Amino acid sequence: MNLKHHLVLSASAAALFASAGIASAGNLDSLYAAAKTEGQLTVIALPHDWCAYGDVIAGFKAKYPGITVNELNPDAGSGDEVQAIKANKDNKGPQAPDVIDVGLSFGPSAKADGLIQAYKVSTWDTIPASAKDADGFWYGDYYGVMAFGVNKDLVKNAPADWADLAKPEYANAVALAGDPRSANQAILSVMAAGMSTGAKAGKDSGDAGLKYFAALNKAGNFVPVVGKSGTIAQGATPIVVAWDYNLLAWKNSLKGNPPMDVIVPKTGVVAGVYVQAISAYAPHINAAKLWMEYLYSDEGQLGWLKGYCHPIRFNDLAARKAIPQALMDALPPAEGYAKAVFPTLDEQAASKTAVVGGWDTVVGANVK
């Protein structure tokens, strides 16, 4: 991705763009003051071990004291986040999310349904055009690739590719990190499995992925449990398909008990971008804008990197030598990412429709 350098606004330009929702360093103080008056930010679906969200939230609170961060349902999926906005349109209480962090395909659909509002952060120019809505309704914040997390105590021969997961030695072992009827991470896992069979990204990969998991379920290898670090450690889900950054964070948190492998498969390497957006009904609109400014600042973007996520402004940070060498050294080897495919919005939408609509009838496993 080719990125432009950070756009620095003059004082007059800052005033001009203020009404368009673009903040500059000059007016962040006034934005903070307004957010502090609101006193709260309500977020949803932000597990602390996902992209180092725990540290990111702590960083925001430290930088902007006086704003309480109300965290709703950290284990919710993208579909749940959108539903939370719908369910709380007329609710200004603590159950109404101000902001959402969802899979790429959920951004355009939320915009089409009138559930999110436009706001362009001050670093807008350094976000790749392919990863943002031109009008500012949603914008990518980080990405990773689908991988396998493996409990090495229970799985002696780690799978190298999707086809390996069907082997008898992996009976009652393979799980997804979400419900494929609503969670973006799980939906794209099914898509990746389909692409590993040679199917094209889109409806074909969704259909092929359903057939793949139907066979895995019939063989007794699929476990209909939402995989997490705890279920890996307990042995309930010895192998979990999830984003690489989640798996790497889980591996660190387990501290070798049990030892865990993180494997990028040889085929079907799907990269996924997650996007941020502000609810059209946000009770704390200024806090929501300030949160976005923090996430897309250098500090916030480096926070993602500490959690093994590739920040959307990575190229800009690297070009300006703004990334500490220790963080660069901690990144996984680049070789496993060489075959990564970034499905388009249309491809993801077509695959999502196939997976969500066909999971119950084709696979028939109630993931929970």
C-alpha positions as CSV (number, residue, x, y, z in Angstrom):
1,M,0.0,0.0,0.0
2,N,1.3,3.4,-0.9
3,L,0.5,6.0,1.8
4,K,0.7,9.8,1.7
5,H,2.5,11.5,4.5
6,H,0.5,13.0,7.4
7,L,-1.5,16.1,6.4
8,V,-0.7,19.1,8.7
9,L,-3.5,21.6,8.8
10,S,-3.0,25.3,9.2
11,A,-5.0,27.2,11.8
12,S,-7.3,28.5,9.1
13,A,-7.7,25.1,7.5
14,A,-8.5,23.6,10.9
15,A,-11.3,26.1,11.4
16,L,-12.6,25.3,7.9
17,F,-12.5,21.5,8.4
18,A,-14.0,21.6,11.9
19,S,-17.5,21.6,10.6
20,A,-16.7,18.7,8.3
21,G,-15.6,16.6,11.2
22,I,-11.9,16.8,10.7
23,A,-9.8,17.5,13.8
24,S,-6.4,18.9,13.9
25,A,-3.8,19.1,16.7
26,G,-4.9,22.7,17.2
27,N,-8.5,21.8,18.1
28,L,-7.9,18.5,20.0
29,D,-7.8,20.4,23.2
30,S,-11.3,21.8,22.7
31,L,-12.5,18.3,21.6
32,Y,-11.0,16.9,24.8
33,A,-12.8,19.6,26.9
34,A,-16.1,18.7,25.3
35,A,-15.5,15.0,25.8
36,K,-14.5,15.5,29.4
37,T,-17.8,17.3,29.9
38,E,-19.6,14.2,28.6
39,G,-17.4,12.2,31.0
40,Q,-17.8,8.8,29.3
41,L,-17.1,6.7,26.3
42,T,-19.0,3.4,25.7
43,V,-17.2,0.8,23.6
44,I,-18.3,-2.8,22.7
45,A,-16.6,-6.0,21.8
46,L,-13.0,-5.1,22.8
47,P,-11.4,-8.1,24.5
48,H,-8.2,-6.9,26.3
49,D,-6.1,-9.5,24.6
50,W,-7.3,-8.6,21.1
51,C,-4.7,-6.4,19.5
52,A,-3.5,-5.3,23.0
53,Y,-6.9,-3.5,23.4
54,G,-6.4,-3.6,27.2
55,D,-3.3,-1.4,26.9
56,V,-4.8,0.8,24.2
57,I,-7.8,1.6,26.5
58,A,-5.4,2.2,29.4
59,G,-3.4,4.5,27.2
60,F,-6.5,6.5,26.2
61,K,-7.6,6.9,29.8
62,A,-4.1,8.0,30.8
63,K,-3.9,10.6,28.0
64,Y,-7.4,11.9,28.6
65,P,-8.2,11.6,32.3
66,G,-11.7,12.4,33.4
67,I,-13.3,10.2,30.7
68,T,-14.7,6.8,32.0
69,V,-14.5,4.0,29.4
70,N,-17.7,1.8,29.7
71,E,-16.9,-1.6,28.2
72,L,-19.8,-3.6,26.9
73,N,-19.8,-7.3,26.0
74,P,-16.1,-7.9,25.2
75,D,-16.8,-11.2,23.5
76,A,-19.4,-9.9,21.1
77,G,-19.0,-10.3,17.3
78,S,-19.3,-7.7,14.6
79,G,-23.0,-8.6,14.0
80,D,-23.7,-8.1,17.7
81,E,-22.1,-4.7,17.7
82,V,-24.3,-3.5,14.8
83,Q,-27.4,-5.0,16.5
84,A,-26.5,-3.1,19.7
85,I,-26.7,0.2,17.8
86,K,-30.1,-0.8,16.3
87,A,-31.4,-1.9,19.7
88,N,-30.4,1.3,21.4
89,K,-31.4,4.0,18.9
90,D,-33.5,5.8,21.4
91,N,-31.4,4.8,24.5
92,K,-28.9,7.3,25.8
93,G,-28.0,5.0,28.7
94,P,-24.9,2.8,29.4
95,Q,-26.0,0.1,26.9
96,A,-25.8,2.3,23.9
97,P,-22.4,2.0,22.2
98,D,-20.7,5.2,21.0
99,V,-18.2,3.4,18.7
100,I,-17.8,0.0,17.0
101,D,-14.9,-2.0,15.8
102,V,-16.1,-4.4,13.1
103,G,-15.0,-6.5,10.1
104,L,-14.6,-4.7,6.9
105,S,-17.8,-5.9,5.3
106,F,-19.8,-4.6,8.2
107,G,-18.8,-1.0,7.5
108,P,-20.6,-0.4,4.3
109,S,-23.7,-2.2,5.4
110,A,-23.9,-0.2,8.6
111,K,-23.5,3.0,6.5
112,A,-26.3,1.9,4.2
113,D,-28.6,1.2,7.1
114,G,-27.9,4.7,8.6
115,L,-26.3,3.3,11.7
116,I,-23.0,5.2,11.7
117,Q,-21.9,8.8,11.1
118,A,-19.1,10.5,9.3
119,Y,-15.9,11.7,11.0
120,K,-12.5,12.1,9.5
121,V,-9.5,11.9,11.9
122,S,-6.6,14.3,11.6
123,T,-4.4,11.6,10.2
124,W,-7.0,10.8,7.5
125,D,-4.6,11.3,4.6
126,T,-2.3,8.5,5.8
127,I,-5.0,5.8,5.8
128,P,-5.0,4.0,2.4
129,A,-8.0,4.9,0.2
130,S,-8.8,1.2,-0.2
131,A,-9.3,0.8,3.5
132,K,-11.7,3.7,4.2
133,D,-15.0,5.1,3.2
134,A,-14.4,8.2,1.0
135,D,-17.0,10.2,3.1
136,G,-15.5,9.2,6.4
137,F,-18.2,6.8,7.7
138,W,-15.8,4.0,8.4
139,Y,-12.0,3.4,8.2
140,G,-9.6,0.6,8.6
141,D,-7.5,0.5,11.8
142,Y,-5.5,-2.8,11.7
143,Y,-5.2,-6.1,9.9
144,G,-3.9,-9.6,10.3
145,V,-4.0,-13.0,8.6
146,M,-5.9,-16.2,9.5
147,A,-3.8,-18.8,11.3
148,F,-3.9,-21.9,13.5
149,G,-3.2,-21.8,17.3
150,V,-2.1,-25.2,18.5
151,N,-1.7,-26.7,22.0
152,K,1.6,-28.4,21.6
153,D,1.1,-30.7,24.7
154,L,-2.0,-32.2,23.1
155,V,-1.1,-32.0,19.4
156,K,2.3,-33.6,18.7
157,N,2.2,-33.1,14.9
158,A,1.0,-29.5,14.2
159,P,-1.1,-29.1,11.0
160,A,0.7,-27.2,8.2
161,D,-2.3,-26.4,6.1
162,W,-6.1,-26.5,6.0
163,A,-6.3,-30.0,4.4
164,D,-4.4,-31.4,7.4
165,L,-7.2,-30.5,9.8
166,A,-9.3,-33.3,8.3
167,K,-6.8,-36.0,9.5
168,P,-8.1,-38.5,12.0
169,E,-5.4,-37.5,14.5
170,Y,-7.2,-34.2,14.9
171,A,-10.5,-35.7,16.1
172,N,-12.4,-33.4,18.5
173,A,-9.7,-30.8,18.1
174,V,-10.6,-28.0,15.7
175,A,-12.6,-24.9,16.7
176,L,-13.3,-21.4,15.4
177,A,-12.9,-18.3,17.4
178,G,-16.5,-17.2,17.0
179,D,-19.9,-18.1,15.7
180,P,-19.8,-18.1,11.8
181,R,-23.4,-16.9,11.7
182,S,-22.4,-13.5,13.2
183,A,-18.7,-13.1,14.0
184,N,-16.5,-11.7,11.3
185,Q,-13.4,-13.6,12.5
186,A,-15.3,-16.9,12.1
187,I,-16.9,-15.9,8.8
188,L,-13.6,-15.1,7.2
189,S,-12.1,-18.4,8.7
190,V,-14.7,-20.3,6.6
191,M,-13.9,-18.2,3.6
192,A,-10.2,-19.0,4.0
193,A,-10.9,-22.7,4.3
194,G,-12.9,-22.5,1.1
195,M,-10.1,-20.6,-0.7
196,S,-7.6,-23.3,0.4
197,T,-9.6,-25.7,-1.8
198,G,-9.0,-23.6,-4.9
199,A,-12.3,-21.7,-4.7
200,K,-12.3,-18.0,-5.8
201,A,-12.9,-15.4,-3.2
202,G,-16.6,-14.5,-3.0
203,K,-19.6,-16.7,-3.0
204,D,-17.6,-19.7,-4.3
205,S,-15.2,-19.5,-1.3
206,G,-18.2,-19.2,1.1
207,D,-19.9,-22.3,-0.4
208,A,-16.6,-24.2,-0.5
209,G,-15.9,-23.3,3.1
210,L,-19.3,-24.5,4.2
211,K,-18.6,-27.9,2.5
212,Y,-15.2,-28.0,4.1
213,F,-16.6,-27.5,7.6
214,A,-19.5,-29.8,7.0
215,A,-16.9,-32.6,6.2
216,L,-14.8,-31.6,9.2
217,N,-17.9,-31.8,11.4
218,K,-19.1,-35.1,10.0
219,A,-15.6,-36.6,10.6
220,G,-15.8,-35.5,14.3
221,N,-12.9,-33.1,14.1
222,F,-14.9,-29.9,14.5
223,V,-15.6,-28.7,18.0
224,P,-18.7,-26.3,18.2
225,V,-17.2,-24.2,20.9
226,V,-15.9,-20.6,20.6
227,G,-12.2,-21.0,20.9
228,K,-10.2,-18.8,23.2
229,S,-6.8,-18.9,25.0
230,G,-8.6,-20.6,28.0
231,T,-10.2,-23.3,25.9
232,I,-6.8,-24.0,24.2
233,A,-5.1,-24.3,27.6
234,Q,-7.9,-26.5,29.0
235,G,-7.7,-28.8,26.1
236,A,-11.3,-28.2,25.0
237,T,-10.2,-26.8,21.7
238,P,-6.6,-28.0,21.0
239,I,-6.6,-26.2,17.6
240,V,-8.2,-22.8,17.1
241,V,-8.5,-20.9,13.8
242,A,-8.2,-17.2,14.5
243,W,-6.4,-14.0,13.5
244,D,-2.6,-14.3,14.0
245,Y,-2.5,-11.4,16.3
246,N,-5.0,-12.9,18.7
247,L,-3.2,-16.2,18.7
248,L,0.2,-14.6,19.3
249,A,-1.3,-12.6,22.3
250,W,-2.8,-15.8,23.7
251,K,0.5,-17.6,23.3
252,N,2.2,-14.8,25.3
253,S,-0.5,-14.9,28.0
254,L,-0.2,-18.7,28.5
255,K,3.6,-18.3,29.1
256,G,4.4,-21.8,28.0
257,N,1.7,-23.5,30.0
258,P,0.8,-25.1,27.7
259,P,3.3,-24.4,25.0
260,M,1.5,-23.1,21.9
261,D,2.4,-22.9,18.2
262,V,1.0,-20.2,15.8
263,I,1.0,-21.4,12.2
264,V,0.2,-19.5,9.1
265,P,-1.2,-22.1,6.7
266,K,0.4,-22.8,3.3
267,T,-2.8,-22.0,1.4
268,G,-5.9,-20.0,2.0
269,V,-4.0,-17.2,3.7
270,V,-6.7,-14.6,4.1
271,A,-5.9,-11.1,5.4
272,G,-8.6,-9.2,7.1
273,V,-9.0,-5.5,7.9
274,Y,-11.1,-4.3,10.8
275,V,-12.7,-0.9,10.7
276,Q,-13.8,1.7,13.2
277,A,-17.0,3.8,13.1
278,I,-19.0,6.1,15.3
279,S,-22.7,5.3,16.0
280,A,-25.2,7.6,14.4
281,Y,-26.9,7.7,17.8
282,A,-23.7,8.0,19.9
283,P,-24.7,9.5,23.3
284,H,-21.1,10.7,23.8
285,I,-20.2,12.1,20.4
286,N,-17.2,14.1,21.4
287,A,-15.7,11.3,23.4
288,A,-16.2,9.1,20.4
289,K,-14.3,11.5,18.1
290,L,-11.5,11.8,20.7
291,W,-11.3,8.0,20.8
292,M,-10.9,7.9,17.0
293,E,-8.2,10.6,17.2
294,Y,-6.3,8.5,19.7
295,L,-6.6,5.2,17.8
296,Y,-5.3,6.8,14.6
297,S,-2.5,8.8,16.2
298,D,1.1,7.5,16.2
299,E,0.7,6.4,19.8
300,G,-2.5,4.5,19.1
301,Q,-1.2,2.9,16.0
302,L,1.9,1.7,17.8
303,G,-0.4,0.3,20.5
304,W,-1.8,-2.1,17.8
305,L,1.7,-3.1,16.8
306,K,2.5,-4.1,20.4
307,G,-0.5,-6.5,20.2
308,Y,1.0,-8.0,16.9
309,C,-1.6,-6.3,14.7
310,H,-0.5,-4.5,11.6
311,P,-1.7,-0.9,12.1
312,I,-3.4,0.6,9.0
313,R,-0.9,3.4,9.0
314,F,2.1,1.0,9.2
315,N,3.7,2.3,6.0
316,D,3.5,5.9,7.0
317,L,5.0,5.1,10.5
318,A,7.8,3.0,8.9
319,A,8.6,5.7,6.3
320,R,9.1,8.2,9.1
321,K,11.1,5.8,11.2
322,A,8.5,6.1,14.0
323,I,8.4,2.4,14.9
324,P,10.8,1.3,17.7
325,Q,13.1,-1.4,16.5
326,A,12.0,-3.7,19.4
327,L,8.5,-3.7,17.9
328,M,9.8,-4.5,14.5
329,D,11.8,-7.3,15.8
330,A,8.8,-8.8,17.6
331,L,6.8,-9.2,14.4
332,P,6.4,-12.7,13.0
333,P,8.6,-13.7,10.0
334,A,7.4,-12.1,6.8
335,E,7.6,-15.4,4.8
336,G,4.3,-16.7,6.1
337,Y,2.5,-13.5,4.9
338,A,3.8,-13.5,1.3
339,K,0.7,-15.4,0.0
340,A,-1.8,-13.3,1.9
341,V,-4.9,-12.3,-0.1
342,F,-7.0,-9.2,0.8
343,P,-10.5,-10.0,-0.3
344,T,-12.4,-7.0,-1.7
345,L,-15.6,-5.7,-0.1
346,D,-17.8,-7.3,-2.7
347,E,-16.0,-10.7,-2.3
348,Q,-16.3,-10.5,1.5
349,A,-20.0,-9.6,1.3
350,A,-20.8,-12.4,-1.1
351,S,-18.9,-14.9,1.0
352,K,-20.5,-13.6,4.2
353,T,-24.0,-14.0,2.7
354,A,-23.2,-17.6,1.8
355,V,-21.7,-18.5,5.1
356,V,-24.2,-16.8,7.4
357,G,-27.2,-18.1,5.3
358,G,-25.9,-21.6,4.8
359,W,-24.1,-22.6,8.0
360,D,-27.1,-24.1,9.8
361,T,-28.3,-26.1,6.8
362,V,-24.9,-27.2,5.4
363,V,-22.8,-27.6,8.5
364,G,-25.4,-27.9,11.2
365,A,-23.2,-27.2,14.2
366,N,-24.4,-24.7,16.8
367,V,-21.3,-22.9,17.8
368,K,-21.5,-21.3,21.3
